[in-house]
Amino acid sequence: MSSSRSSYYRKRPTRRLGGSRRIKIFDPTNLINRSEISHTDASKNSDYQINNQFNDFSICDQLKRNIADCGYVTPTPIQDQAIPHILEGKDLIGLANTGTGKTAAFLIPLIHQVANDNQKRVLIMTPTRELAIQIESEFRIFAKNLRVFSALFIGGTSMSSQIRNLKRSPHFIIGTPGRLIDLTKRKKLDLNSFSTLILDEVDRMLDMGFINDMEYVIKLMPAQRQTLFFSATLPTQLNTIISRFSNNPIKVEVKSQETTENVEQGIVKVNGQSKVEILNKLLRREGFDKVLVFGRTKHGLNKLAKELFGRGFRVATIHGNKSQSQRQKALTQFKTERVQILLATDVASRGLDINDVTHVINYDLPESQEAYIHRIGRTGRANKSGIALSFVD
């Protein structure tokens, strides 16, 4: 294992997959070099002075108690800047890296708004099921004892039970594009009754080809609404959507640096060796207690899982071919440390808040720098340190 210090810049190489089709690959070697060189200066230049405590915000007392029960006193920079604008009803673009508290930045002020006006309804759309589940989990914590209710609408789960939930008129609907659109086409979900829209991880939705779905949903909502965009990056396509579907949005950007300062990054040179053998040796080292391994394809992960299981490792997998119950079971096993290793495609790179992940290993390289940053952001969370290793040919 080495943390390469070569000045050679590797420009987005490609590989052939399944014969002739080429796929993009992001090699993080140069990014790691730049991160090591500029780490100290970046930290100094990115200092942000928090202006508020949670008790300073104009939110109801029960919500303040719920926040305090979580042990939160001081907001993160994105929360400190975004919450006052959202409370004022303004449209907003929130740009921040993973693990910076974006979810609470929009949930806290919106829960307050609905607690004050029970006729308000909020729609939150996310690119993945896991992110939607994570948002609803946080919602339940902040909304405790406020008589503000939510419902989850994602694929891989019972449509009939979700339709029954809609009949209860939940204040917050949290879902993925496909299921939300399906419900509107069945005339079970009327989006014209919603006054607030949150598009979370918008850059990921664009990457996954959901731009038409986003536009479809937005057009079904009232023209007079509050619209919030949260993202790690600001692609050109997103600028087009923002200009068409928002009203003079406030832009809040909090990016301390390209990658989290709590993650030690390294390169593992493969040099023609068996990647499985290299991974086997790493996983047997002391300290590799809770390891998230990212691969590119479902088939490749299933094959790797079988190989690792045969070598005596406790392992679970999560990818698009798994049912929602299978995905949740795998996540629970990993969170509770019943398995040591979770193998995942990029479906798990965003929205998952798993405590104490010791290592992230890029067994297969991601397609982009953004995907790399989100992958390694699964470790080094909550001010704890973590290690991210990438297998490079």
C-alpha positions in Angstrom: 0.0 0.0 0.0 1.3 3.4 -0.9 0.1 7.0 -0.8 1.5 7.9 -4.2 3.3 11.2 -4.6 3.9 11.2 -8.3 3.2 14.5 -10.1 1.8 12.6 -13.1 -1.9 13.6 -13.7 -4.1 10.7 -14.8 -6.9 12.0 -16.9 -10.1 10.1 -16.5 -9.1 6.8 -18.1 -11.6 4.4 -19.6 -11.9 0.6 -19.8 -13.9 -1.7 -22.0 -16.9 -3.4 -20.3 -18.7 -6.3 -22.0 -16.7 -6.0 -25.2 -16.9 -2.7 -27.0 -18.6 -0.3 -24.5 -16.3 2.0 -22.7 -16.8 3.2 -19.2 -15.3 6.2 -17.4 -13.0 5.6 -14.5 -11.7 8.2 -12.1 -8.3 7.6 -10.7 -7.9 9.5 -7.4 -4.1 9.4 -7.3 -3.7 13.1 -8.3 -6.6 14.2 -6.1 -4.9 12.5 -3.1 -1.6 14.3 -4.0 -3.2 17.7 -4.2 -5.2 17.0 -1.0 -2.0 16.2 0.9 -0.1 19.2 -0.4 -2.9 21.8 0.3 -4.5 20.3 3.3 -3.3 22.8 5.9 -3.9 25.8 3.7 -7.4 24.6 2.7 -8.4 24.2 6.4 -7.3 27.7 7.2 -9.0 29.3 4.2 -12.3 27.5 4.9 -12.8 28.6 8.5 -16.4 29.6 9.0 -17.6 31.5 12.1 -21.0 30.0 13.3 -23.4 32.9 14.0 -26.1 31.0 15.8 -26.9 28.2 18.4 -30.0 26.1 17.8 -31.7 27.9 20.6 -31.3 31.2 18.7 -33.4 30.1 15.8 -37.1 31.1 15.7 -38.4 27.6 16.0 -40.9 26.1 18.4 -39.8 25.0 21.9 -40.6 21.3 21.3 -38.5 21.2 18.2 -35.7 22.8 20.2 -36.1 20.1 22.9 -35.9 17.4 20.2 -32.7 18.9 18.8 -31.2 19.1 22.3 -32.1 15.5 23.0 -29.9 14.6 20.1 -27.0 16.4 21.8 -26.9 19.1 19.2 -26.1 22.6 20.4 -24.2 24.3 17.6 -25.4 24.0 14.0 -23.0 23.1 11.2 -22.1 25.8 8.7 -24.7 24.7 6.2 -27.4 24.6 8.9 -26.3 28.0 10.3 -26.7 29.7 6.9 -29.6 27.8 5.4 -32.1 27.6 8.3 -32.9 31.3 8.6 -33.5 31.7 4.9 -35.8 28.6 4.8 -37.7 29.9 7.8 -38.4 33.1 5.9 -39.9 31.0 3.1 -37.2 31.8 0.5 -36.1 29.5 -2.3 -32.6 28.2 -1.7 -29.7 26.3 -3.3 -27.6 24.5 -0.7 -24.2 23.3 -1.8 -22.2 21.2 0.6 -20.2 18.0 0.7 -21.5 14.8 2.2 -21.7 14.5 6.0 -22.2 18.2 6.6 -25.7 18.1 8.0 -27.7 19.1 4.9 -30.7 16.9 5.9 -31.2 18.7 9.2 -30.7 22.0 7.5 -34.0 21.6 5.6 -35.9 19.3 8.0 -35.6 21.6 11.1 -37.1 24.8 9.5 -39.8 22.9 7.5 -41.0 20.9 10.5 -41.3 24.2 12.4 -43.4 25.6 9.5 -45.7 22.7 9.4 -46.1 22.5 13.2 -47.3 26.2 13.0 -49.5 25.6 10.0 -50.9 22.0 9.8 -52.3 22.7 6.3 -48.8 22.9 4.8 -47.5 19.9 2.9 -43.9 19.1 2.0 -42.5 16.9 -0.8 -38.9 15.6 -0.5 -37.5 13.8 -3.6 -34.3 11.8 -3.4 -32.3 9.8 -6.0 -32.1 6.5 -3.9 -34.2 4.5 -1.5 -31.5 4.5 1.1 -31.3 8.3 1.2 -35.1 8.5 1.5 -35.1 6.1 4.4 -32.3 8.0 6.1 -34.2 11.3 5.7 -37.4 9.8 7.2 -35.4 8.4 10.1 -34.1 11.9 10.9 -37.5 13.3 10.4 -39.0 11.1 13.1 -36.4 12.3 15.6 -36.9 16.0 15.0 -40.7 15.7 14.7 -41.3 13.9 18.0 -44.4 15.0 19.9 -45.2 17.7 17.3 -48.1 15.9 15.6 -46.3 16.3 12.3 -46.3 13.1 10.2 -44.4 11.7 7.3 -44.8 8.8 4.8 -42.2 7.0 2.7 -42.7 6.2 -1.0 -40.0 4.2 -2.6 -39.7 1.2 -4.9 -39.3 -2.3 -3.8 -42.0 -2.0 -1.2 -45.8 -2.5 -1.1 -47.7 -0.1 -3.3 -51.0 -0.8 -1.6 -49.7 0.0 1.8 -48.3 3.3 0.5 -51.6 4.2 -1.0 -53.3 3.6 2.4 -50.7 5.9 3.9 -51.6 8.6 1.4 -55.2 8.5 2.7 -53.9 9.7 6.0 -52.7 12.9 4.3 -49.2 13.0 5.8 -47.6 16.4 6.0 -44.2 15.2 4.6 -43.9 12.8 1.7 -40.4 11.5 1.1 -39.8 9.4 -2.0 -37.9 8.4 -5.1 -38.9 9.7 -8.5 -40.2 6.5 -10.0 -42.6 5.7 -7.2 -43.8 9.3 -6.8 -44.6 9.5 -10.5 -46.3 6.1 -10.5 -48.6 7.3 -7.7 -49.4 10.5 -9.6 -50.3 8.6 -12.7 -52.6 6.4 -10.7 -54.2 9.6 -9.4 -53.4 8.6 -5.8 -51.0 11.5 -5.2 -52.1 15.1 -5.9 -49.0 17.2 -6.0 -51.0 20.4 -6.4 -51.6 20.3 -2.6 -47.9 20.7 -1.7 -46.5 24.1 -0.9 -42.8 23.1 -0.5 -40.5 21.0 -2.7 -37.0 19.7 -1.7 -34.8 18.1 -4.3 -32.0 16.4 -2.4 -28.7 15.3 -3.9 -29.8 16.8 -7.2 -26.5 16.2 -8.9 -26.9 12.5 -8.2 -30.4 12.6 -9.7 -29.0 14.1 -12.8 -26.2 11.4 -13.0 -28.9 8.7 -12.7 -30.9 10.2 -15.6 -33.8 11.6 -13.5 -33.9 15.1 -15.1 -37.2 14.4 -17.0 -38.7 12.9 -13.8 -37.7 16.0 -11.8 -39.3 18.3 -14.4 -42.4 16.1 -14.5 -42.9 16.4 -10.7 -42.2 20.1 -10.6 -44.7 20.9 -13.2 -47.4 19.1 -11.2 -46.8 21.3 -8.2 -48.3 24.8 -7.6 -46.4 27.7 -9.2 -46.4 29.5 -5.9 -44.3 27.3 -3.7 -41.0 27.2 -1.8 -38.3 25.2 -3.7 -35.1 24.0 -2.1 -32.2 22.4 -4.0 -29.5 20.6 -2.1 -26.5 19.2 -3.9 -22.7 18.6 -3.6 -22.0 20.1 -7.0 -23.8 22.5 -9.4 -23.9 20.9 -12.9 -24.9 23.1 -15.8 -28.2 21.1 -16.2 -29.1 22.0 -12.6 -28.6 25.7 -13.4 -31.2 25.4 -16.1 -33.7 23.7 -13.8 -33.1 26.3 -11.1 -33.7 29.2 -13.4 -36.9 27.7 -14.7 -38.4 26.5 -11.5 -37.4 28.7 -8.6 -37.8 32.3 -7.6 -34.7 34.3 -6.9 -33.1 31.6 -4.8 -30.5 32.3 -2.1 -27.3 30.4 -2.7 -25.6 28.9 0.3 -22.3 27.2 -0.3 -20.2 25.4 2.4 -17.3 23.4 1.1 -14.3 23.2 3.4 -12.3 21.3 0.9 -12.6 18.7 -1.8 -12.5 15.7 0.5 -13.1 15.3 4.2 -10.2 16.2 6.4 -11.0 13.2 8.7 -10.3 10.6 6.0 -6.7 9.4 5.4 -6.5 8.4 1.7 -4.2 5.9 0.1 -3.6 4.1 -3.1 -3.1 0.3 -3.4 -1.1 -0.6 -6.5 -2.4 -3.8 -8.0 0.4 -4.3 -10.5 -1.1 -7.4 -12.1 -1.8 -9.2 -8.8 -5.1 -10.8 -7.9 -7.3 -8.1 -6.4 -9.1 -10.7 -4.3 -5.9 -11.8 -2.8 -4.9 -8.2 -2.0 -8.3 -7.5 -0.4 -8.1 -10.8 1.6 -4.8 -9.7 3.1 -6.1 -6.2 3.9 -9.2 -7.5 5.6 -7.2 -9.7 7.9 -5.2 -6.8 9.2 -5.8 -5.4 12.6 -8.2 -2.5 12.6 -10.2 -3.4 9.5 -13.2 -3.9 11.8 -16.1 -2.4 9.8 -15.3 -2.1 6.1 -17.4 -0.8 3.2 -16.1 -2.1 -0.2 -17.3 -0.5 -3.4 -17.6 -2.3 -6.7 -18.9 -1.4 -10.1 -21.3 -4.2 -11.1 -23.9 -6.3 -9.3 -22.5 -9.5 -10.8 -19.0 -8.6 -9.7 -20.1 -7.9 -6.2 -22.0 -11.2 -5.9 -19.0 -13.1 -7.1 -16.7 -11.2 -4.6 -19.2 -11.9 -1.8 -19.1 -15.6 -2.5 -15.3 -15.6 -2.6 -15.0 -13.7 0.7 -17.6 -15.9 2.4 -15.7 -19.0 1.3 -12.6 -17.5 3.0 -14.4 -17.1 6.3 -15.5 -13.5 6.3 -18.8 -12.2 7.5 -20.1 -10.3 4.5 -23.3 -8.7 3.1 -24.1 -7.1 -0.2 -26.3 -4.2 -1.4 -27.1 -3.4 -5.0 -29.9 -2.6 -7.4 -30.9 -6.3 -7.9 -31.6 -6.7 -4.2 -35.2 -6.3 -2.9 -35.8 -3.4 -0.5 -36.1 -5.9 2.4 -32.8 -7.5 1.4 -31.1 -4.2 1.2 -32.4 -3.1 4.6 -31.3 -6.4 6.2 -27.8 -6.0 4.8 -27.6 -2.5 6.1 -28.8 -3.5 9.6 -26.4 -6.3 9.7 -23.5 -4.0 8.9 -24.7 -1.2 11.3 -25.0 -3.7 14.1 -21.7 -5.3 13.2 -23.1 -8.7 12.6 -21.1 -8.6 9.4 -17.6 -7.1 9.1 -17.9 -6.2 5.4 -20.6 -4.6 3.3 -20.1 -4.8 -0.5 -22.0 -2.1 -2.4 -22.4 -0.4 -5.7 -22.8 3.3 -5.8 -26.4 3.0 -4.6 -24.8 3.2 -1.1 -22.4 6.1 -1.8 -24.9 8.8 -0.7 -27.4 9.2 2.1 -26.1 6.4 4.3 -25.2 7.5 7.8 -23.4 4.4 9.3 -21.4 4.9 12.5 -17.8 3.9 12.9 -16.9 2.7 9.4 -13.2 2.1 9.8 -12.4 1.7 6.1 -13.8 2.4 2.7 -12.2 0.4 -0.1 -12.6 1.2 -3.8 -12.2 -2.3 -5.1 -13.4 -0.9 -8.5 -12.7 2.7 -9.2 -15.7 5.1 -9.4 -16.7 6.9 -12.6 -16.1 10.5 -11.4 -14.5 12.6 -8.8 -17.9 13.4 -7.3 -18.6 9.7 -6.9 -15.2 9.2 -5.3 -15.8 11.9 -2.7 -19.2 10.6 -1.8 -17.9 7.0 -1.5 -15.1 7.9 0.9 -17.4 10.2 2.8 -19.0 7.0 4.3 -16.0 7.0 6.8 -14.5 9.7 8.9 -17.9 10.9 10.0 -19.0 12.7 13.2 -15.5 14.0 13.8 -14.0 10.5 13.8 -11.1 9.4 11.6 -11.3 6.9 8.8 -9.2 5.4 6.0 -10.1 5.2 2.3 -8.1 3.0 0.0 -8.4 2.7 -3.8 -7.2 -0.2 -5.9 -5.3 1.3 -8.9 -3.7 -0.7 -11.8 
